[in-house]
């Protein structure tokens, strides 16, 4: 299966980079568990970088909604950045770009966290 993402802690946030072009249905439970662990153990504030993800299924979307809910329950914030063109199109068609905080670059998302007092 390989690594799905890498996590680096930066101050009061965790920066998660998705390492795969596609997350399969067989990996969804692992993704949800690992994201829950990040929120509970590392940071309630998460930035997810999508620069390598080329395809996003409805199962991945459901996992992102779950992550969003989990972060909010823990008084955290969730932001996404560097969506690939196909993923960005899916976010726009489904109006997820209005539900989630999406930024063109990682530095823009980090700057927004800083504006909100999260460093």
Legacy VTK file of the C-alpha trace (Angstrom):
# vtk DataFile Version 3.0
C-alpha trace
ASCII
DATASET POLYDATA
POINTS 119 float
0.000 0.000 0.000
2.861 2.383 0.769
2.783 5.662 2.595
-0.314 7.733 1.990
0.940 10.983 3.474
3.701 12.607 5.451
3.160 14.777 8.514
5.372 17.519 9.834
4.630 19.520 12.938
5.045 23.265 12.624
4.251 25.174 15.801
0.562 24.770 16.594
-0.291 23.028 13.322
0.360 19.809 11.481
1.159 20.026 7.786
0.022 16.897 5.973
1.233 16.236 2.452
-0.630 13.605 0.484
2.047 11.492 -1.211
-0.121 9.513 -3.627
-1.872 10.377 -6.864
-4.946 8.461 -5.719
-6.255 7.192 -2.400
-8.064 3.895 -2.880
-11.157 2.657 -1.078
-8.922 0.165 0.727
-6.965 3.024 2.315
-9.865 5.175 3.556
-10.104 3.595 7.019
-6.355 4.050 7.496
-6.611 7.701 6.386
-9.455 8.410 8.819
-7.629 6.715 11.703
-4.336 8.489 11.039
-6.031 11.882 10.711
-7.906 11.249 13.971
-4.580 10.404 15.612
-3.046 13.639 14.299
-5.915 15.688 15.738
-5.854 13.901 19.087
-2.076 13.587 19.547
-0.267 16.141 17.381
-2.383 19.121 16.465
-6.009 20.130 16.136
-4.989 22.577 13.381
-4.237 20.840 10.103
-3.101 21.976 6.680
-3.481 19.336 3.961
-1.386 19.767 0.815
-2.959 18.114 -2.241
-0.197 18.866 -4.771
0.291 15.188 -5.710
-3.314 13.952 -5.531
-4.710 13.600 -9.062
-8.028 11.889 -8.303
-10.476 12.273 -5.447
-13.313 9.776 -4.960
-16.520 10.205 -3.019
-14.965 8.096 -0.240
-12.079 10.544 0.071
-14.538 13.439 0.114
-16.437 11.700 2.918
-13.150 11.244 4.819
-12.403 14.980 4.411
-15.840 15.882 5.768
-15.147 13.544 8.700
-11.784 15.229 9.274
-13.402 18.664 9.115
-15.982 17.633 11.712
-13.323 16.070 13.953
-11.154 19.213 13.822
-14.134 21.420 14.704
-15.087 19.136 17.620
-11.576 19.713 18.978
-11.728 23.501 18.412
-9.280 23.153 15.549
-9.052 24.457 12.023
-8.610 22.609 8.767
-7.242 24.146 5.576
-6.371 22.699 2.182
-3.821 23.905 -0.348
-2.306 23.273 -3.756
-5.229 21.355 -5.236
-4.369 19.809 -8.591
-6.599 20.933 -11.499
-8.784 17.784 -11.447
-9.252 17.883 -7.680
-9.935 21.626 -7.794
-12.612 21.042 -10.434
-14.310 18.419 -8.238
-14.210 20.804 -5.266
-15.822 23.532 -7.405
-18.509 21.292 -8.961
-19.504 19.938 -5.543
-19.181 23.372 -3.853
-16.611 21.945 -1.429
-14.495 25.019 -2.163
-17.193 26.959 -0.280
-17.265 24.512 2.648
-13.518 24.161 3.162
-10.791 26.802 3.394
-8.780 26.274 0.205
-5.588 28.180 -0.665
-3.489 28.204 -3.848
-0.190 27.686 -2.000
1.033 26.223 1.253
2.555 29.562 2.241
-0.803 31.349 1.703
-2.549 28.827 3.966
0.165 29.141 6.629
-0.159 32.931 6.442
-3.920 32.618 7.037
-3.293 30.387 10.068
-0.875 33.068 11.349
-3.519 35.780 10.834
-5.825 33.662 12.994
-3.176 33.475 15.739
-1.992 29.951 14.909
1.728 29.615 14.276
LINES 1 120
119 0 1 2 3 4 5 6 7 8 9 10 11 12 13 14 15 16 17 18 19 20 21 22 23 24 25 26 27 28 29 30 31 32 33 34 35 36 37 38 39 40 41 42 43 44 45 46 47 48 49 50 51 52 53 54 55 56 57 58 59 60 61 62 63 64 65 66 67 68 69 70 71 72 73 74 75 76 77 78 79 80 81 82 83 84 85 86 87 88 89 90 91 92 93 94 95 96 97 98 99 100 101 102 103 104 105 106 107 108 109 110 111 112 113 114 115 116 117 118
